[in-house]
Amino acid sequence: MKHLLTLAFLFLVTVLTAQDFEGIMKWKITSEITDPKMKAQMEEAQKKANDPATQAQMKELQAKMEDPQFKQMMENNPQMKAQMEAALKMAQGGDINSIMPKGYTAKFKNKNMVSVMEGGMMSDMEVLYLAGEDKVYMINRSAKTYSPMASNATQEKKDVDVKVTKTSETTRILNYTCTKYIAEVKSEKGQTMQQIFWTTKDIPGIDFKSMAKQRLGNSNQRMWYAEIDGVPLKLEMKMPQANMVMEATEIKKQSMPASDFAIPEGFKEKSLGF
């Protein structure tokens, strides 16, 4: 499940960089678990979280976290504090859907970008792209850490098997005319994933062609395809485990404060955990 969310998150992170556009883009995210085994595991986890004994343990842990001595220990270890708070929040929620993201917001200025996933397992994570350095950082505000993300643009990797088809279908999203592209991707493990892009050419200042060489982590999965033109306002991902739809709900040009596009002062560097 974490790999699924990471794939979706890093996909948007990567394709929404290298911009001249200044302002905000917002997306809504809907998802559905389709794999019976994964769905059963999540339902079992929800049942366990709702169990009175588990809830009692969570209340005991919450009370302990209010202890001054324990609080001081957590303040000295912000990473552990963030992990415990996230686990406590998820267990108390008692809802399997609470681990899935609900939205995504990206801010742009001077070709820099900062983005955040709203809701789900990665809600504490922000991604900062600094154009001057051509580097991407994962920022955890709860843990007060930042992690450099390795660039794969210069690595020699063989592309996965992918077929991109431009269709004649169009639709209107946020009053922009979008054309449908279908990308059929076969993963390194032989699984097939279908990505559907609805893109528009009517938004100047956003260029995705430069992203065609970027890849997901150390894999050979490309983040963007040179065969696709325009800005994606809707993305549908159909995977063996789940389906996910991301659709733009707002595109707003506005002046952004420069302070939003910097590593927060006092944050410590940490190696990326996925």
C-alpha positions in Angstrom: 0.0 0.0 0.0 2.8 2.4 0.9 4.4 1.8 -2.5 1.1 2.6 -4.2 0.8 5.9 -2.4 4.4 6.7 -3.0 3.9 6.0 -6.8 1.0 8.4 -7.0 2.7 11.1 -4.9 6.0 11.0 -6.7 4.2 11.0 -10.0 2.7 14.3 -9.4 5.8 15.6 -7.7 7.9 14.9 -10.8 5.6 16.0 -13.5 4.8 19.3 -11.8 8.3 20.8 -11.8 10.2 23.2 -14.1 7.5 25.8 -14.3 7.3 29.5 -15.4 3.8 29.6 -14.0 3.4 31.4 -10.6 0.4 30.4 -8.5 -1.4 27.4 -7.1 -2.9 24.2 -8.5 -5.2 22.0 -6.5 -6.4 18.5 -7.1 -8.9 16.2 -5.6 -8.1 12.5 -5.2 -10.5 9.5 -5.1 -9.3 6.0 -4.8 -10.7 2.4 -4.6 -8.9 -0.7 -3.4 -9.7 -3.5 -5.9 -7.4 -6.3 -4.8 -9.4 -8.8 -2.7 -6.4 -9.8 -0.5 -5.4 -6.2 0.2 -9.0 -5.2 0.9 -9.4 -8.1 3.4 -6.1 -7.1 5.1 -7.3 -3.5 5.4 -10.7 -4.6 6.8 -9.0 -6.8 9.3 -6.7 -3.9 10.3 -9.8 -1.7 10.7 -11.5 -4.4 12.8 -8.5 -4.6 15.1 -8.2 -0.8 15.4 -11.9 -0.7 16.5 -11.4 -3.5 19.1 -12.0 -2.1 22.6 -8.6 -3.5 23.8 -6.8 -1.7 21.0 -8.7 1.5 21.7 -7.8 1.2 25.4 -4.1 0.9 24.5 -4.3 3.9 22.3 -5.9 6.0 25.1 -3.1 4.8 27.4 -0.5 5.8 24.9 -2.2 9.2 24.4 -2.2 9.8 28.1 1.5 8.9 28.3 2.3 11.3 25.5 0.9 14.1 27.8 3.5 13.2 30.5 6.0 16.1 30.8 9.0 13.7 30.8 7.8 11.8 27.9 7.0 15.0 26.0 10.6 16.1 26.5 11.9 12.8 25.2 9.7 13.2 22.1 10.8 16.8 21.5 14.4 15.5 21.4 13.4 12.9 18.8 11.0 14.6 16.4 11.0 11.7 14.0 9.8 9.2 16.6 7.2 11.8 17.8 5.9 12.2 14.2 5.6 8.4 13.7 3.8 7.9 17.0 1.4 10.7 16.4 0.6 9.4 12.9 0.1 5.8 14.2 -2.1 7.1 17.0 -4.2 9.2 14.6 -4.7 6.4 12.2 -5.6 3.9 14.9 -8.1 6.3 16.6 -9.7 7.0 13.2 -10.8 3.4 12.8 -11.4 4.0 9.0 -9.4 2.1 6.3 -10.0 5.1 4.0 -8.0 7.3 6.4 -4.7 6.0 4.9 -5.7 7.2 1.4 -5.0 10.8 0.2 -7.9 13.1 -0.4 -6.2 16.0 -2.2 -3.0 17.5 -3.5 -1.8 21.1 -3.6 1.2 22.5 -5.5 2.6 26.1 -5.4 4.9 27.6 -8.0 7.3 30.5 -8.2 10.3 31.2 -10.3 10.3 27.6 -11.6 10.4 26.4 -7.9 7.7 24.2 -6.5 6.4 23.1 -3.2 3.6 20.5 -2.9 1.8 18.6 -0.2 -0.5 15.6 -0.2 -3.7 16.2 1.9 -4.8 13.3 4.1 -3.6 9.7 4.1 -0.3 8.2 5.2 1.8 10.9 3.6 0.0 14.0 4.8 2.9 15.2 6.8 5.2 15.1 3.7 6.0 18.1 1.5 8.1 18.1 -1.6 10.3 21.1 -2.5 11.8 21.5 -5.9 14.5 24.2 -6.2 15.2 25.1 -9.8 18.5 26.9 -9.0 19.9 23.7 -7.6 17.9 21.4 -9.8 17.2 19.3 -6.7 14.2 17.8 -5.0 13.7 17.5 -1.2 11.2 15.6 0.8 10.2 17.6 3.9 8.6 16.3 7.0 7.3 19.2 9.1 6.2 17.1 12.0 9.6 15.4 12.4 11.4 18.6 11.4 13.6 16.8 8.8 14.4 17.1 5.1 15.6 14.4 2.7 17.3 15.0 -0.6 15.8 12.9 -3.4 18.3 11.4 -5.9 18.1 12.6 -9.5 17.8 10.0 -12.2 17.9 12.3 -15.2 21.5 11.3 -16.0 21.2 7.6 -15.2 21.3 5.2 -18.1 18.3 3.0 -17.7 16.3 0.9 -20.0 12.7 2.0 -20.4 9.9 -0.2 -19.3 7.5 -1.5 -22.0 5.0 1.4 -22.6 2.6 2.2 -25.3 1.1 5.7 -25.5 -2.0 6.3 -27.6 -3.6 9.7 -28.4 -7.3 9.4 -28.7 -9.9 11.7 -30.3 -11.8 12.0 -27.1 -12.0 15.4 -25.4 -13.6 16.8 -22.3 -13.8 20.1 -20.4 -12.1 20.4 -17.0 -12.0 23.8 -15.3 -13.2 25.2 -18.6 -10.1 23.9 -20.4 -10.5 21.6 -23.4 -8.6 18.4 -22.6 -7.5 15.5 -24.9 -7.4 11.9 -23.7 -4.1 9.9 -23.8 -3.8 6.3 -22.7 -0.5 4.9 -21.5 -0.2 1.1 -21.0 2.8 0.3 -18.9 4.2 -3.1 -18.1 6.2 -3.0 -14.8 9.5 -4.7 -14.1 7.5 -7.5 -12.4 5.4 -8.0 -15.5 2.3 -6.4 -14.1 0.3 -4.1 -16.4 -0.8 -0.6 -15.3 -2.9 1.7 -17.3 -2.5 5.5 -17.0 -5.1 7.8 -18.6 -4.1 11.5 -19.0 -6.5 14.3 -19.8 -4.3 17.2 -21.0 -4.7 20.7 -22.2 -2.5 23.0 -24.3 -4.3 26.1 -23.1 -2.2 26.9 -20.0 1.0 28.7 -20.9 4.1 28.6 -18.7 4.0 24.9 -17.8 6.3 22.5 -19.7 6.2 18.8 -19.2 8.5 17.7 -22.0 11.6 18.1 -19.9 10.2 15.6 -17.5 10.3 12.7 -20.0 13.7 11.5 -18.7 12.7 11.6 -15.0 12.0 8.3 -13.3 10.4 6.9 -10.2 13.2 6.5 -7.6 15.7 3.9 -8.8 13.3 2.1 -11.1 13.0 2.4 -14.9 9.4 3.7 -14.7 9.2 7.1 -16.5 7.3 9.9 -14.8 6.2 11.5 -18.1 6.0 10.5 -21.7 7.3 12.6 -24.5 4.5 11.4 -26.7 2.0 13.4 -24.5 1.4 17.1 -25.2 -0.1 19.6 -22.7 -0.8 19.9 -19.0 -2.5 17.0 -17.3 -5.7 18.2 -15.5 -6.9 14.7 -14.8 -5.0 11.4 -14.2 -6.5 8.0 -13.9 -4.3 5.2 -12.6 -5.6 1.6 -12.9 -3.3 -0.8 -11.1 -3.7 -4.4 -10.0 -4.2 -3.4 -6.4 -6.3 -0.2 -6.7 -7.6 2.5 -8.9 -6.9 6.2 -8.3 -8.2 9.4 -9.9 -6.6 12.8 -9.5 -8.5 15.8 -11.0 -7.6 19.5 -10.9 -10.2 21.6 -9.0 -8.4 25.0 -9.1 -5.8 26.8 -11.1 -5.0 30.2 -9.8 -2.3 32.6 -10.9 -1.1 34.8 -8.0 2.0 36.1 -6.3 3.6 33.6 -3.9 5.9 34.5 -1.0 9.5 33.4 -1.5 9.7 32.0 2.0 7.4 29.1 0.9 10.2 27.8 -1.4 13.0 27.1 1.0 14.1 24.3 3.5 12.7 25.5 6.9 15.3 26.8 9.2 16.5 24.3 11.9 15.3 21.2 10.0 17.8 18.3 10.1 18.8 16.2 7.1 17.7 12.6 7.0 18.0 9.8 4.4 14.9 9.0 2.5 13.1 6.0 3.9 11.5 4.7 0.6 
